[in-house]
Amino acid sequence: MRILIVEDEPRTRNGLKKLVMNFQPAAQVETVENGKQALQICGSQPFDLIFTDICMPNMDGLQFLEQLEKRGRQLVVISGYADFAYAQKAMQYGVQDYLLKPVDPMKIKELLKNANARYRMQQGSALRTLLNERDYISDKLNDQLWSKLSLKHTAVIATIFMEDSVQWDVQIQNCKNMVYSIQEEMTDEISAICFCRKDMLVLCVSADTAEQCDNYFQRLKPEISFAQIRKSAPSTAQEGLWNGYDEVLKDDELQNLQQTANPIKLIKAYIQEHLSENLTLNDMAELAYVHPTYLSKLFKKETGQNISDYISDCRIQAAKEYLKKPQYKIYEVAEICGFKDPKYFSNVFKVAVGCTPKEYRNN
């Protein structure tokens, strides 16, 4: 994971970098002194997590966040100002966390743990999701994949990307037709199955020898010259299923995703950290690389609650905590907790708690 720290105070900047490196030794950490430098480096290097101060020379943190391309980045503000206006503005720019100086090292540790989990999930490819989280595959496809590939000794896994997005549907179908056409011609030698996920085609080929797998791809490549193929080296079929895609994706961070990626746990963490935002089932399903209907059913099965009810409960619990802090006005508590209309917030709160927010605060 690549991390950027934007902080003008050298002591704070170096201290935060030391903390991050202590809790995430494998992370690549860069530091800059202000928002202007941060925009420049973000234009040339990808960062997955950004810590930024607010008050800085040349360009402050809020100006930086306003101009930053935020897609795929997790944002954290670290500031010495416990000012709701700052926090509110930061949240409008997609900030997930707002921490006050001096920062508690344990909060940084927990934040990095959650950020790393979200990073792995966001970076997890469709191929890894399908192979590791077998419940995500339809029963029929699952049976086909595992039974076919276990019949042979050697396995190769490949991803096929279409070069022309305009003709994507046509190219995908042409690829599928060619994959199975060549398989039929080589039916005594190889077994293949392919399926579409997101913007790529996933192809699994098994055979008795590595040479037979290689022959298959030599036959396939000229027939789909409009596409790019990235494939793993041949390995034994069972090992290949678990090792091949690492080589294909070139992503060491994902090696332990099967053991650590719990979609429901990650979705819960995401909800807790984005209560002020408009949380939709589709967005959360995309984050977890699953179908919205599947996520809804899985969440209900594992928690006993609908996602919407869980979000509402989290918002009410968060509101209770903020109402204990007199520096926040009730309408500010409503906004922080994701209620855009203070009157609606009051009604929902009363139904859930049995009293209005004002009564709860007074008591």
N, C-alpha and C positions, 0 to 999 in steps of 0.2 A: 504494500500500500504506500502511495506517495502522499506526503503530508507537507503543507506549507504553513509557516508561522509568520504572521504579519504583525509586527510589534516594534515601536520606535524606542522603547526603553531597553538598553542592552542587557541589563540584569534580568529583567523579566523574560526577554527573548531567549537568552541563553539558558535560563532556569527551566523554561517550558520545554525547550528542545531536549534538555537533559532528562526531564521527566518522561517525555514521549519515547526517547530512545531506551530508557530504562524499562518501560512497560511494553514497548513494541520494538525489540532489537532489530527485527527484519525490515522495519519501515525505512523508507528513504525520506529524509527530512531536509527541507530547504527553509531558509529564513530570509526575510526582507524587512526593511525599516518603515515602509509606508504603503499606502494604497496604490500610488502610482507605480512603484516598483513591482507590487504584487500583480497588477494588471499586465505589465510587460512580461513577467515570467510565466503567467498563466496563459499568455498568448503563444508561448513557444513550448511549454511543458505541461503535460496532463497531471492534475492533482486530484486525489480522491477525497481528501479531507483538508479543510482550511480553517485554521484558527486566526482570528483577527481582532485587534484592538479597535476601539472606535476613535478616540482622539489622537490623531497623528498629524505631523506636518505634511505639506504638499497635497496630500489627498487623504481624507479620513476614512475610517472603516465603512461608514454608511455609503459614502460616495463610491467606494470600491465595490461594495456589494451590489449597488444599483447598476453598475456598468458590467459586472462580471457575468459571463456565460455560465449559468449554474447547472445545466443539465449534467447529471451523473456525479455531482460533487456534494459532499456533506459539509455544512458550514456551521462554525461555532464562534460566537462572540465572547471575548474575555475582556471585561471592562471594569474600571474602578467606579463607575457611575451606576447606582441603583435607581435609575430614572426610568419610569414606565414608558415615557415617550421614546427613549432610545430602544428599549426592548420591543415595543410595539412596531417601530419602524424596521428593526432588524428582522422580526418575524415576517413582515410583509415581503422581505427580500429572500425568504426561504431558509432562514437560520433555524437550525434544529435545537440548539442549546445556547443559553445566555448565562455565562458564569461570571461571578464577581471576584475581583482581586481582593486579597491574595487568594489564589486558587488552592483548594484542598486537593492534595495529590491523589487521594482515594477517589475523588470525583473524576479526575483525569483518567485514572485507571479504568473506572467503570465506563466512562465515555468512550475510551479507545476500544474497550472490549465490544461494546455495542456497535461502534462504527466499523470495526473489523468484520463483525458478523454480517452487517448490512453490505459491506464491500464484497465479501465472498458471495453473498447471494446475488447481488447485482451483476457481478462478473461471471457468475456461473453460467455456462453455456447451456443451450437446449440439449446438446448431446449429453453432457454430464447429468443434467436433471433427469433425462429419460433413462439413462443407464443406472444411476444411483437410486433414484426415487421411483422404484418400479411400480408403485401404486398409481403413478401419474399416467401410466400407459394403459390403454384399453386392454382388457383381458385377452382379446384375440391377438392383438399386436404383441403383447407380452409373451404369449405362448409361442408365437411365430419366431420372435427374436431369440428367445432363450433355447428353444428346442432345436432350431436350425443351427445356431452357432455352436451348440454343444456337440453336434454330430461330427464336426471336423476337428483337425488337430491345430491348425494355424488360423489366426484371426488378424485382420487389418480393419481399422476403423478410419473413416474419412469424412470430411465435411466438404460439401460442394456449394460454392457461392455463385450466384448469377451475376454476370457483369452488366447486363442491361435491365435495370429495374422497371423500365416501361413494359417490357415483354416478359416480366417475371413469371406470371402464371403459365404462359406458353412454354417458357424454358424449363420450368419445374416439371411439367408434364412430359416434355420431350426427354428430360433426364431420366425420369422414372421409367418411361417406355424402353429406353436404351439399356438401363440397368438390368431390367428383367429379360429383355430380348437376348442380351449376351449371356445372362445366366442360363437361359434355356438352351443356348448353343453349347454351353460348357457344363451342363447339368451333372455330368459324371465327375467333374473335377471340383466345382465350387458351389457354395450356397451363399445367397446374398439377400439382404432385405434393406429397404430404404424407407424413410418417412420424412415428412416435411415438418420443420419446427422453426417458427419465427422467419428469419430471412435466409435460411439455408436448408439444404437437403443433407440428411445424415445417412451415411451408407456403411453397413457392416458386411464384411465379406469373410467367409471362412473356407478353408480348403485343407487338403492333406499336407501340402507343402507350401513354403514361401514362394517358390517359383510359380506355382499355379495362381496364387494371389497376384503376383506381379504380372503374369500373363493377362489376367482379367483386366487390370488397370491399363495395361498397354492397349488392349482392345477398346476400352471405354473412352480413354482420353481423346483420341481424334474424333470420336463421334459426338462429343460434347465440348467442342473447342470454344464455345461461347461461355464456358464456365471455368472457374478456378477450383482445382482439387487440392486439398491439403490432407495428407494421409499419414498414419503412423507406420512405424516399421513393423514387419511381421513378428508375431510372438505367439506362444501357445494360446489356444482359444480362450481358456478360462482366464489366464493372466492378461491376455490382450484386452479383454473387456474392461479390466480395471486399471491397466497401465497405458493402453494405447492412446486414449483420449488426452492424457497429460501431454504426450508428445505432440499430438495434433494441435492442441490449444496453446502450448508453450506457456503454461500458467502454473508455476510452482505453488502459488498461494492457494490453489484449489485442491491440493492433493488430499486434504482431510475433510472435504465438504460432506461426504457421506456420513461421517461420524458427527460432524458439528452442526450441519445445517438443519435446523428444525423450523419448518415454515411457520408454524403457529407461534413458536417462541419469538421468531423474528418479527412477525406481524404484530404481536403484542407490544414488542419494544418499539416498533415503528409508530404504533398508535399513541403510546405514552409520550413519545417525543414530538408528535405532530398534532397535538390536541387542538391547537389554535387554527389548524388548516381545514380545508374541506376534504375530509377523508372519504374516498369512494372505494367500493369493492373492486372496480376494474383496475384502479391504480395499485392497490395492494396485491391483486392477483398478478399483475405485470411484474411487480417487485419480486414476487415469489416464483415467477415463471410457471404458473399454473392457470388453469381456466377458472374464471370467477365462480362458476357453479361448483366446481370441485373444492375450491377454497372455502366457500360458504358451508358446504356439507362437512368438510373436514374440521372446520372451526367449531361447528355445532357439536360434532361427535366428540372432540377432545375437551371442550370447555363446558358443554351443556348450555351455551348461550349463542344467540345470533350475534354476528359481528356488530350490527347496529346497536344492539342492547349493550354489548361490551363497551363500545365507544361511549355511549351515553353514561354508563356507570363510571367509566374512567374520568369523564369530564366533571361529573358531580363530585367525585372524590377529590379531584384536583381543586375544584371550586371551594370545597370545605376548607382545604389547607390555605388557600389564598384569602379566604374570608377571615381567617385568624390573624391576618397581617393588616393592621389598620392603614398602612400607607397606600393600599390599593382601594380605589373606589369600587363600588359594586359593578358599575358598567365596565370598568377595566377588568375585573375578575371575569365577567362574562366573555369579553373579547379574548382574553388569554386562554380561556377554556373552550373556545370554539363556538360560542353563542354570539351571533352577530346582532341579535335583537335582545336588549336587556329585559324587556317585558316577557318575551318567550322564555328567556333564561329563568326568570323568577317563577313562572308557571311550572316549568319542568322541575326546577329545584324543589318547589313545594310539594309536587306529586311524589317525588322520590324521597324527600327527607321529612316531610310533614310540616314544614314551616317555610317561610320566605327567606331569601338570603339575608335580608335586614334583620329578621327575627333571630336567625341562626347566629349572626355576628353579635347581636346584643346579648344573647344568652351565653 
